[in-house]
Amino acid sequence: MLKLLAPAGSLEAVKAAVQNGADAVYLGLEGFNARRGAKNFTEDTLAEAVRTCHVRGVEVYVTLNTLATDRELVKVELLAKTASRAGADALIVQDLGVAQMVRQTLPDMQIHASTQMSIHNLDGVRRAEALGINRVILARELAISHMAYIAKHTDMELEAFVHGALCMSHSGQCYMSAALGGRSGNRGVCAQPCRLEYSIDTNPGYHLSLKDYCLVEHLKLLETAGIHTIKIEGRMKRPEYVGVVTKIYRQSLDTGQPPTAEQLEQLAAVFSREGFTDSYLKGEKGRHMIGVRTEADKRATRQLLNAKDAYSKKELQRVPVKVYALIRRGETAKVAVSDEQGNIAKVEGLRPETALRQGITQMGVRLQLEKTGGTPYLVQDAEVIVDEGIALPVAELNRLRRAALEELTSLRAQVPTRTEGLFRQGEPAPQRGLPPQLNVSLLKANQLTEEFADLRPMLIYLPLPELLDNARTLQPFLERDELTFSAILPRVILDDEKDRVKRQLETVQEMGIDQCLAGNIGHIGLAQRLGLTVRGDFGLNAFNSPTLTVLKEMGFASATASFELNMAQIRDMDKPLDVELLAYGRLPLMVTENCIMKNVHRQSGCDICTEGMTLRDWKGMQFPVVAEAGCRNVVYNSCKLFLADKAQNYMNIGLWGVRLCFTTENQRECKEVLERYLELGTYEPGEFTRGLYYRGVE
C-alpha cells in the first residue's frame, strides 16, 4: 500500500498528521529548508516531534532542501547532525553538495532527493542513486505514464506529490522571486510573484497561478504505477488543514475507495484555488489549470476550520501489539507487551491471593489487558495463562497494563545510534590565473552574422532545435576553425522525448559539433553515451564547492555558477572544474510545462510560439515569454543583466569563462554588446540590472 506523507510546520501539525493517519511527516529545522516562513522546529521541539511520531510508528523526514553557500555548509552539517541525533529517519535535500556532505558525515542516514532537484526522468533517478540517495521525489509535472516508466526500470523508492500548491515553473528552476526581490525560492523564502496579476496583450489575468493539485481519486493508479509514497504539501498551513487532508487521504487508502462527494467538498473548503486540478497526472495541460484564491474560497475555509469535528484530535490506535500475561499461584503477576519492531516490555506486580469466591479467568484478564483506549496501541493478539482459584484486583491488572505500555513507549522512543564523520571537501583546487574566455549563447540562429563571428567569441551556444533547423545557414560558420559550437539541450527531457533528442544530437554530431550544454543531472548520460563533451548550465544550481566536485565526478567539463550567488561567494568557491559566469542578458526566470501562449490565446496550434509574447506586471515591466521544445515556455527577466563596466569584478575570481546570453536582441544589438565586452565599443542598455551578483539573496 502507498505510504502517506504529511506536512508539519509545528508540533500541533505533527499531532494532526499523526492522529489522522500519516505514515510519515516532513518538517524543517530553523534555517535551511524550503519553507523558512513556517514555524519550523528547534532542537528541543524536533526531539519531541520525533518521539511523538516514533512511538506511533510514524517516520520523520527533516528538510534541508535549499541551496547553501560554502560558508553555510558548516551550519548545514550541524543541522543534519542535530536531526540525526534527534532520531529523524531521513533528510530531504536539494543541493548536490549537501547530499555529498550528508552521505559522507552521516553514512547511516537516509537521503531523499527533493522535488527542487528537478528530477524528471529515469537517468536523473539513476544519477541520484549513484550519489547515495535513497528516494527521489519526482517532478510534479510528470504524467502517470512517465512515473510508471521510471518505476518499472528502477528499484529506487519514488515519491509523488498528490495534494497542494502547484508552482507554474518546474521546481528548482524558478528564479523569479530572487531576481525581482532578492527572495529566493531555492533558499526557502519565495515571495510568490506567480500569484500576481499580469497582462498579455489586452488580456489581464493570473496567467502564472495554477490551481492546487488533488489526486485523491487516483491513488490506485499511483500504486499500480509503482509509486512508494504520496506527499501532501502544506508546511505553511494550519494544523486543521493538515488534519482534514490527511484524514481524507488515509480513508481512501484504507478503504480502496474514491472519496465521497462530501469529502471532496471538505478538501476544497479547507484550501483550494477555484477548485483543484489533476491535469499533469493525465497529461492534459491547459488554461483550465489556472486558478486563484477567491473570497468564496476563503469563506469556505473559515467555515470549515471553525467546525469542531473537521478532523480527529483523538489518539489513533495504530500500533499493533501482542500482550502476554502469566498469573500463577505463589508467583508475582507478570505482563509483557511486544510490537512488530521486536521491542518487548516486561513488568511484574503483586502475587495473586486465593480466591474466596469466583477467581479471575483467562478471558477476564485478556479483556482487561485489551483496554488500550487513549493510547496508540491496539491489541491484535494475546497469550494469557491463569491458574484457577486465584484472585488479583482489577486495579492491579490495569496498573500492569499501563506500566507495560509505558515501558514499550520508552523503548519505541529510543534514538538509534548512528555513525558520524567529519566533512572533508578535499584539497582546494588552484584558482585559474588566466582571465576568463568570452562565450556567447544565442536564442536564434539568425542572431549570428559574419560581423558577429568576426569578433571571435570563444564558444557559441545554440539551442539544439535551432542548430537543426538552420543547418544550411550555419554551415559556413561551422567550417570556420576559430569558432567552436555547443548545442544547448532542452531544460526538460522526459523519457518519451529521449529518443528524439538522441537523434537530434547524432545529427549535430554529423555537423561537426562535439559538445553540449546540459542543465539537469538527468541529461548528461544521454550526451555522454554519444561521446559528447558535456558542460553544465545554470539549472544545475551550482552554489558551492562540493557541488562543483560532484559535477566533475559526474563527468561535466564545466559548470555555470548559480546567478543567485554574489561575486564574493563565487570568488571563494574552490573550482575543481572550469566555472562559467552569466555576465549579460535576460536571465531565465521560469521554465513552465504549461504553455502560457496557448492558454492566453486558446489556440490548439503553435503558430504563435514562433513570435513569443510578453507578460506585463502592474508596474509596466515586460517579461518576454519564449517557446521551448514540447510546448514549454521560458519566462525571461524584464531587465537585461549588464556587467561590462564591472569587468574588474569578475576577471580575477578564478573563472574559466563568462557568457553573454542573447535572447530578444537583434543582430545589431548582439554585435554591439559583444564589442562592449571586448572593450571595442560603448554599448549600454537603456535599463539594466546587476542581477544578484552584488546584493545576493535571502
C-alpha positions in Angstrom: 0.0 0.0 0.0 1.1 3.6 -0.7 2.7 5.4 2.2 1.1 8.7 3.2 3.5 11.6 3.9 2.0 14.7 5.5 3.5 18.2 6.2 4.1 19.7 9.6 5.1 23.3 10.3 4.6 22.9 14.0 4.1 20.4 16.8 0.4 20.9 16.6 0.5 20.0 12.9 2.6 16.9 13.7 -0.1 15.7 16.0 -2.8 16.5 13.5 -0.9 14.4 10.9 -0.3 11.5 13.2 -3.8 11.4 14.7 -5.3 11.3 11.2 -3.3 8.5 9.7 0.0 9.8 8.2 2.7 7.2 7.8 5.4 9.9 7.9 5.7 13.6 8.4 8.2 16.1 7.0 9.3 19.2 8.8 12.0 21.8 8.8 14.6 23.0 11.3 15.1 26.7 11.8 17.4 27.7 8.9 17.9 25.8 5.7 14.6 24.5 4.3 12.3 25.4 1.6 9.7 26.8 3.9 11.7 29.2 6.1 8.5 31.2 6.8 6.9 28.2 8.6 7.0 28.0 12.3 9.7 25.2 12.0 11.4 23.3 14.8 14.2 23.9 17.3 16.4 21.1 18.6 14.1 20.5 21.5 10.8 20.6 19.6 12.3 18.3 16.9 13.2 15.7 19.5 9.6 15.9 20.9 8.2 15.5 17.4 10.4 12.5 16.7 9.4 10.9 20.0 5.7 11.5 19.3 6.0 10.0 15.8 8.2 7.0 16.5 6.1 5.8 19.4 3.2 5.7 16.9 5.1 4.1 14.1 5.4 7.3 12.1 8.6 8.3 10.4 10.1 11.8 10.4 11.9 13.4 7.5 13.7 16.7 8.0 14.0 19.1 5.1 17.4 20.6 4.3 16.1 21.3 0.8 17.7 24.6 -0.1 20.9 25.8 -1.6 23.8 26.5 0.7 27.0 28.6 0.2 30.4 27.3 1.2 30.4 29.3 4.4 26.9 28.0 5.3 27.9 24.3 4.9 29.2 24.1 8.4 25.8 25.2 9.7 24.0 22.8 7.4 26.2 19.9 8.6 25.4 20.8 12.2 21.6 20.8 11.4 22.0 17.5 9.7 23.7 16.0 12.7 21.1 17.6 15.0 18.3 15.9 13.0 20.2 12.6 13.1 20.8 12.8 16.9 17.1 13.5 17.4 16.3 10.3 15.6 15.0 11.7 12.3 14.6 8.9 9.7 15.7 10.8 6.6 16.9 14.2 5.3 15.3 15.8 2.2 17.9 17.7 0.2 18.1 19.8 -3.0 21.8 20.8 -3.1 24.1 18.2 -4.7 26.9 19.4 -2.4 24.7 19.0 0.7 23.8 15.5 -0.5 27.5 14.6 -0.7 28.1 16.1 2.7 25.3 14.1 4.4 26.4 10.9 2.8 30.0 11.5 4.0 29.2 12.7 7.5 26.1 10.5 8.2 26.6 7.3 6.3 23.6 5.6 8.0 21.2 8.4 7.3 18.5 8.1 4.5 18.6 10.8 1.9 15.6 11.9 -0.2 16.1 14.0 -3.3 13.8 17.0 -3.1 11.5 17.9 -6.0 13.7 21.0 -6.1 16.4 18.8 -7.6 14.3 18.8 -10.7 14.5 15.0 -11.4 12.0 14.2 -14.2 13.4 11.1 -16.0 15.0 7.7 -15.4 18.5 8.9 -16.0 18.0 11.5 -13.3 16.9 8.9 -10.8 19.9 6.7 -11.7 22.2 9.7 -11.1 20.6 10.3 -7.8 21.1 6.6 -6.8 24.8 6.9 -7.7 25.1 9.8 -5.3 23.8 7.5 -2.5 20.3 8.9 -2.5 17.6 6.5 -1.2 14.4 8.1 -2.5 13.5 10.5 -5.3 10.6 12.9 -5.1 9.7 13.2 -8.7 8.9 16.4 -10.6 5.2 17.4 -10.1 4.7 17.8 -13.8 5.0 14.1 -14.7 2.1 12.2 -16.2 1.3 8.8 -14.8 2.9 7.1 -17.8 6.2 8.8 -17.1 6.1 7.7 -13.4 5.3 4.2 -14.4 8.2 4.0 -16.9 10.6 5.2 -14.3 9.3 2.8 -11.6 9.5 -0.1 -14.0 13.2 0.4 -14.6 14.5 1.2 -11.1 14.4 -0.1 -7.6 14.6 3.4 -6.2 11.8 4.4 -3.9 9.7 7.0 -5.7 7.6 9.7 -4.1 4.9 11.6 -5.9 3.3 14.9 -4.9 -0.5 14.5 -4.7 -2.1 17.5 -2.9 -1.5 21.2 -2.5 0.0 24.2 -4.2 1.5 23.9 -7.7 4.2 26.2 -9.0 4.0 27.4 -12.6 7.7 26.7 -13.0 9.4 23.4 -12.6 10.6 23.2 -9.0 14.2 24.2 -8.6 14.1 26.1 -11.8 12.3 29.3 -10.7 14.4 32.4 -10.1 11.6 34.9 -10.4 11.2 35.8 -6.7 15.0 36.0 -6.3 15.5 38.2 -9.4 12.7 40.6 -8.6 13.0 41.0 -4.9 16.0 39.1 -3.7 13.9 36.4 -2.0 15.0 33.0 -3.5 12.6 30.1 -3.9 15.7 28.0 -3.9 16.5 29.3 -0.4 13.1 28.9 1.1 11.7 32.5 1.0 9.8 32.7 -2.2 7.6 35.8 -2.4 5.2 34.1 -4.9 5.2 36.6 -7.7 3.5 34.0 -9.8 0.3 34.6 -7.8 0.1 38.2 -9.0 -1.9 39.5 -12.0 -0.1 40.0 -15.3 -1.3 41.3 -18.7 -0.6 39.7 -22.0 -1.6 41.9 -25.0 -5.0 43.1 -23.8 -5.6 40.1 -21.7 -5.2 40.8 -17.9 -5.3 37.8 -15.7 -3.5 35.4 -13.3 -1.6 33.7 -16.1 1.1 32.2 -13.8 -1.2 31.0 -10.9 -2.1 27.3 -11.0 -4.9 25.6 -9.1 -3.9 23.3 -6.3 -3.2 19.7 -7.1 -5.6 16.9 -5.9 -5.0 13.3 -6.8 -7.1 11.7 -4.1 -9.3 10.0 -6.8 -6.2 8.4 -8.5 -4.5 6.6 -5.6 -4.9 3.1 -7.1 -3.4 4.4 -10.3 -0.3 5.7 -8.5 0.1 2.5 -6.6 -0.2 0.4 -9.7 2.4 2.6 -11.4 4.9 1.7 -8.7 4.9 4.9 -6.5 6.1 4.2 -3.0 5.0 7.3 -1.1 2.4 10.1 -1.8 3.1 13.6 -0.4 0.7 16.3 0.8 2.1 19.9 0.5 1.4 22.4 3.3 4.1 23.2 5.9 2.9 26.8 5.9 -0.7 25.6 6.5 -2.6 25.4 9.9 -2.9 22.1 11.7 -6.6 22.0 10.8 -5.6 21.8 7.1 -3.1 19.0 7.8 -5.7 17.1 9.8 -8.5 17.3 7.3 -6.4 16.5 4.2 -4.5 13.7 5.9 -7.7 12.1 7.2 -9.4 12.0 3.8 -6.4 10.6 2.0 -6.0 8.0 4.8 -9.6 6.9 4.5 -9.3 6.5 0.7 -6.1 4.5 1.1 -7.6 2.2 3.8 -10.9 1.6 2.0 -9.6 1.4 -1.5 -12.5 3.6 -2.5 -12.5 7.1 -4.0 -13.6 9.9 -1.7 -17.2 10.8 -1.3 -18.7 14.0 -2.6 -18.8 15.3 0.9 -15.1 14.6 1.4 -14.2 16.3 -1.9 -16.2 19.4 -0.7 -14.2 19.3 2.5 -10.9 19.2 0.6 -11.9 22.2 -1.5 -13.2 24.1 1.6 -10.1 23.6 3.7 -8.0 25.2 0.9 -8.3 25.5 -2.9 -7.9 28.0 -5.7 -11.2 27.8 -7.6 -11.1 24.1 -7.1 -8.4 21.6 -8.0 -6.6 20.1 -11.0 -5.3 16.7 -11.7 -4.2 17.5 -15.3 -0.4 16.9 -15.0 -1.1 13.3 -14.0 -3.4 12.9 -17.0 -1.0 14.7 -19.4 -3.8 17.3 -20.1 -2.3 20.7 -19.8 -4.1 24.0 -20.5 -5.9 27.1 -19.3 -8.3 25.1 -17.2 -5.4 24.6 -14.7 -5.3 28.3 -13.9 -6.8 29.3 -10.6 -6.7 31.9 -7.8 -7.8 32.2 -4.2 -11.2 33.8 -4.3 -13.3 35.3 -1.5 -15.6 32.3 -1.8 -12.7 30.0 -1.2 -11.7 32.0 1.9 -15.2 31.9 3.3 -15.5 28.2 2.9 -12.1 27.7 4.7 -13.2 29.9 7.6 -16.4 27.9 8.0 -14.7 24.5 7.9 -11.9 25.4 10.2 -14.4 26.6 12.8 -16.1 23.2 12.8 -15.1 21.3 15.9 -15.2 17.9 14.1 -13.4 18.8 10.9 -10.6 16.3 11.8 -9.8 13.9 14.5 -8.0 15.1 17.6 -8.2 11.8 19.5 -5.4 9.3 19.8 -5.4 6.9 16.8 -4.8 3.3 17.9 -2.5 2.4 15.1 0.4 0.3 16.6 -0.4 -3.4 16.7 0.8 -5.2 19.8 0.7 -8.6 21.4 0.1 -8.9 25.1 1.3 -11.7 27.4 0.2 -12.5 30.9 1.4 -15.2 33.3 -0.5 -15.2 36.6 0.4 -18.3 38.7 -0.3 -19.2 42.3 2.6 -18.2 44.5 4.4 -16.1 41.8 4.3 -12.4 41.0 1.9 -11.5 38.3 3.8 -10.9 35.0 2.6 -8.9 32.0 4.5 -8.2 28.8 3.8 -6.4 25.5 5.6 -6.8 22.2 5.4 -4.8 18.9 6.3 -5.5 15.3 9.7 -3.9 15.7 10.8 -6.6 18.1 10.5 -4.5 21.3 9.4 -6.4 24.4 8.3 -4.6 27.6 8.0 -6.8 30.8 6.6 -5.8 34.2 5.8 -7.7 37.4 3.3 -7.0 40.0 1.6 -8.4 43.1 1.3 -12.1 43.9 -2.3 -13.3 43.5 -4.3 -14.5 46.5 -6.5 -17.5 46.9 -10.0 -16.6 45.6 -12.7 -16.5 48.3 -15.4 -16.5 45.7 -15.0 -16.7 41.8 -11.4 -16.3 40.8 -10.0 -14.4 37.8 -10.3 -16.1 34.4 -8.2 -16.2 31.3 -10.8 -14.3 29.3 -11.3 -11.7 32.1 -7.6 -11.0 32.2 -7.4 -10.7 28.4 -10.3 -8.3 28.3 -8.7 -6.1 30.9 -5.4 -6.0 29.1 -7.0 -5.2 25.8 -8.4 -1.9 27.2 -5.8 0.3 25.5 -8.1 3.2 24.6 -6.3 6.6 24.8 -3.0 5.1 23.7 -1.6 4.5 20.2 -1.6 0.7 20.9 -4.1 -1.8 19.6 -4.0 -5.4 20.9 -4.2 -7.8 18.0 -3.2 -11.0 19.8 -2.9 -12.2 23.4 -1.4 -15.1 25.2 -2.7 -15.5 28.7 -2.0 -18.2 31.3 -4.0 -18.0 34.6 -4.2 -20.6 37.4 -7.6 -21.5 38.7 -8.9 -20.3 42.0 -6.8 -17.2 42.4 -7.7 -13.5 42.7 -6.0 -10.3 41.5 -7.5 -6.9 41.8 -8.7 -5.3 38.5 -6.8 -2.2 39.6 -3.6 -4.2 39.6 -4.2 -5.6 36.1 -4.8 -2.0 34.9 -1.6 -0.9 36.6 0.4 -3.7 35.0 -1.1 -2.9 31.6 -0.3 0.8 31.9 3.3 0.1 33.2 4.0 -2.3 30.3 2.7 0.1 27.7 4.7 2.9 29.2 7.8 0.8 29.1 7.1 -0.1 25.5 6.7 3.6 24.7 10.1 4.2 26.2 11.6 1.5 24.0 10.0 2.8 20.8 11.1 6.3 21.6 14.8 5.4 21.8 17.0 7.2 19.3 19.1 4.9 17.1 22.9 5.1 17.3 24.4 6.4 14.1 27.9 6.8 12.8 29.1 10.4 12.4 32.0 11.7 10.5 33.6 15.0 9.5 33.0 16.6 6.1 36.2 16.7 4.1 36.0 18.7 0.9 39.4 17.7 -0.3 42.3 19.8 -1.3 41.3 23.2 -2.6 41.8 23.4 -6.4 44.2 26.1 -7.6 42.5 29.2 -8.9 42.9 30.0 -12.6 45.5 32.7 -13.2 44.2 33.5 -16.7 41.4 35.9 -17.4 38.1 34.2 -18.4 37.3 33.5 -22.0 34.3 35.1 -23.6 31.4 32.8 -24.6 28.0 33.6 -26.1 24.6 31.9 -26.2 22.1 32.8 -28.9 18.4 32.1 -28.8 18.1 32.2 -32.6 20.5 31.2 -35.3 19.8 34.4 -37.3 21.4 36.4 -34.5 24.7 35.0 -35.8 26.2 37.2 -38.5 29.6 37.5 -40.3 30.3 40.7 -38.3 29.5 39.0 -35.0 31.5 35.9 -35.9 34.5 38.1 -36.9 34.7 39.2 -33.2 35.6 35.6 -32.5 33.7 34.6 -29.3 35.5 31.5 -27.9 32.4 29.3 -27.7 28.9 29.8 -29.2 26.0 28.0 -27.6 22.8 27.5 -29.7 19.6 25.6 -28.8 19.5 22.1 -30.3 16.4 22.8 -32.5 18.0 26.0 -33.9 21.1 24.1 -35.0 19.0 21.5 -36.8 16.5 23.9 -38.4 19.3 26.2 -39.7 22.0 23.7 -40.6 22.5 25.0 -44.1 22.7 28.7 -43.0 25.1 27.8 -40.2 27.4 25.6 -42.2 29.8 28.4 -43.2 30.2 29.3 -39.6 30.7 25.7 -38.6 33.5 25.4 -41.1 35.5 28.3 -39.5 38.3 26.9 -37.5 38.4 29.7 -35.0 34.7 29.2 -33.9 33.5 26.4 -31.6 29.9 25.5 -31.2 27.9 23.8 -28.5 24.3 22.6 -28.5 22.0 23.7 -25.7 19.8 20.8 -24.5 16.2 21.5 -23.6 15.7 22.3 -19.9 13.3 19.3 -19.6 13.7 16.0 -21.4 11.1 13.4 -20.4 11.7 9.7 -21.0 9.4 9.6 -24.1 11.4 12.5 -25.5 14.9 11.0 -25.1 14.9 9.1 -28.5 14.0 12.3 -30.4 16.8 14.3 -28.6 19.2 11.5 -29.1 18.6 11.6 -32.9 19.0 15.3 -32.9 22.3 15.1 -31.1 23.5 12.5 -33.6 22.6 14.9 -36.4 24.5 17.8 -34.8 27.5 15.5 -34.3 27.4 14.9 -38.1 27.5 18.7 -38.4 30.8 18.7 -36.5 29.6 19.7 -33.1 31.1 17.6 -30.3 29.8 19.2 -27.1 26.5 20.3 -25.5 25.2 22.3 -22.6 23.0 20.5 -20.0 21.2 21.9 -17.0 20.0 18.7 -15.4 21.7 15.7 -14.0 19.2 13.5 -15.9 20.6 14.8 -19.2 24.3 14.2 -19.0 24.1 10.4 -19.6 22.3 10.9 -22.9 25.1 13.1 -24.2 27.9 11.0 -22.7 26.7 7.8 -24.3 27.2 9.6 -27.7 30.7 10.7 -26.7 29.9 14.3 -26.4 31.7 16.7 -24.1 29.0 18.0 -21.6 29.1 21.4 -20.0 26.8 22.3 -17.0 24.3 25.0 -17.3 22.7 27.3 -14.6 19.8 24.8 -14.0 22.2 22.6 -12.0 22.2 25.3 -9.3 25.9 25.1 -8.6 26.0 27.0 -5.3 29.1 25.7 -3.5 32.4 23.9 -3.9 31.2 20.4 -3.1 28.5 20.7 -5.8 31.3 21.5 -8.3 33.1 18.4 -7.1 30.0 16.3 -7.6 29.5 17.7 -11.2 33.2 17.0 -12.0 32.8 13.4 -10.8 29.7 13.0 -12.9 31.7 14.0 -16.0 30.8 17.6 -16.6 33.6 19.5 -18.3 32.5 22.8 -16.9 29.7 24.3 -14.7 27.8 27.5 -14.6 27.9 29.3 -11.2 24.4 29.9 -9.9 23.4 33.5 -10.7 21.8 33.7 -7.2 25.4 33.9 -5.8 27.2 37.1 -5.3 30.7 37.8 -6.6 32.5 37.2 -3.3 30.8 33.8 -2.9 31.8 32.8 -6.5 35.3 34.0 -5.8 35.6 31.9 -2.6 34.4 28.7 -4.2 37.1 26.0 -4.9 36.9 25.3 -8.6 37.9 21.7 -9.3 36.4 22.2 -12.8 36.0 25.1 -15.2 33.4 27.6 -14.0 31.4 30.0 -16.1 29.5 33.1 -15.1 26.4 34.6 -16.8 27.5 38.2 -17.4 24.9 39.6 -19.8 21.4 39.1 -20.9 17.8 38.5 -19.8 18.0 35.9 -17.0 15.6 33.0 -17.4 13.1 33.2 -14.5 10.9 30.2 -15.2 10.6 27.1 -17.3 6.9 26.2 -17.5 5.3 22.9 -18.5 2.1 24.7 -19.2 2.2 26.8 -22.4 1.3 30.4 -21.4 0.8 31.4 -25.0 -1.7 28.7 -25.8 -3.5 29.4 -22.5 -4.0 33.0 -23.3 -4.9 32.7 -27.0 -6.8 29.4 -26.6 -5.2 28.1 -29.8 -4.7 24.4 -30.5 -1.9 25.1 -32.9 1.5 26.5 -32.2 1.9 29.3 -34.8 2.0 32.0 -32.1 5.0 30.3 -30.5 7.4 31.4 -33.2 7.0 35.0 -32.2 6.6 34.7 -28.4 4.8 37.2 -26.2 5.2 39.5 -23.3 3.9 39.4 -19.7 3.4 42.9 -18.2 3.2 43.3 -14.5 1.4 46.1 -12.5 4.5 48.3 -12.7 4.5 48.0 -16.5 7.6 45.8 -16.5 7.7 43.5 -19.5 8.8 39.8 -19.3 9.4 38.1 -22.6 7.9 34.6 -22.9 9.7 32.3 -25.4 8.7 28.8 -26.5 10.9 25.8 -25.9 10.5 22.2 -27.1 7.3 20.4 -26.1 5.1 23.5 -25.6 7.2 24.5 -22.7 7.8 28.2 -22.1 10.7 30.2 -20.7 9.9 33.5 -19.0 12.8 35.9 -19.1 13.5 38.9 -16.9 12.3 42.4 -18.0 15.7 44.0 -17.5 19.0 42.8 -19.0 21.9 41.8 -16.8 24.8 44.1 -17.7 28.3 43.8 -16.3 30.6 45.1 -19.0 31.6 48.1 -16.9 32.2 45.8 -13.9 34.8 43.5 -15.6 37.3 44.1 -12.9 35.0 42.3 -10.5 34.9 39.0 -12.5 38.2 39.0 -14.3 40.2 37.6 -11.3 37.9 35.4 -9.4 39.0 32.1 -10.9 36.6 31.8 -13.8 37.1 29.8 -16.9 34.5 31.8 -18.9 31.9 34.5 -18.9 28.8 34.1 -21.0 26.7 36.7 -22.8 23.2 35.4 -23.3 21.3 36.9 -26.2 17.5 36.4 -26.3 15.4 39.3 -27.7 18.4 41.2 -29.2 18.5 41.9 -32.9 21.7 41.3 -35.0 23.0 44.9 -34.4 22.5 44.7 -30.7 24.2 41.3 -30.4 27.3 42.7 -32.2 27.3 45.9 -30.2 27.1 44.1 -26.9 29.9 41.7 -27.8 32.0 44.6 -28.9 31.4 46.3 -25.5 32.5 43.2 -23.5 35.6 43.0 -25.8 36.3 46.7 -24.9 35.8 47.6 -28.5 32.6 49.6 -28.1 30.4 51.8 -25.9 27.1 50.0 -25.8 24.9 50.2 -22.7 21.3 49.1 -22.4 18.8 51.7 -21.6 17.6 49.9 -18.5 19.6 47.1 -16.9 20.2 45.2 -13.7 23.4 43.9 -11.9 21.4 40.8 -11.1 22.2 39.3 -7.7 26.0 39.5 -8.0 26.2 42.5 -5.6 23.2 42.2 -3.4 22.8 38.5 -3.1 19.7 36.7 -2.0 18.0 35.8 1.3 
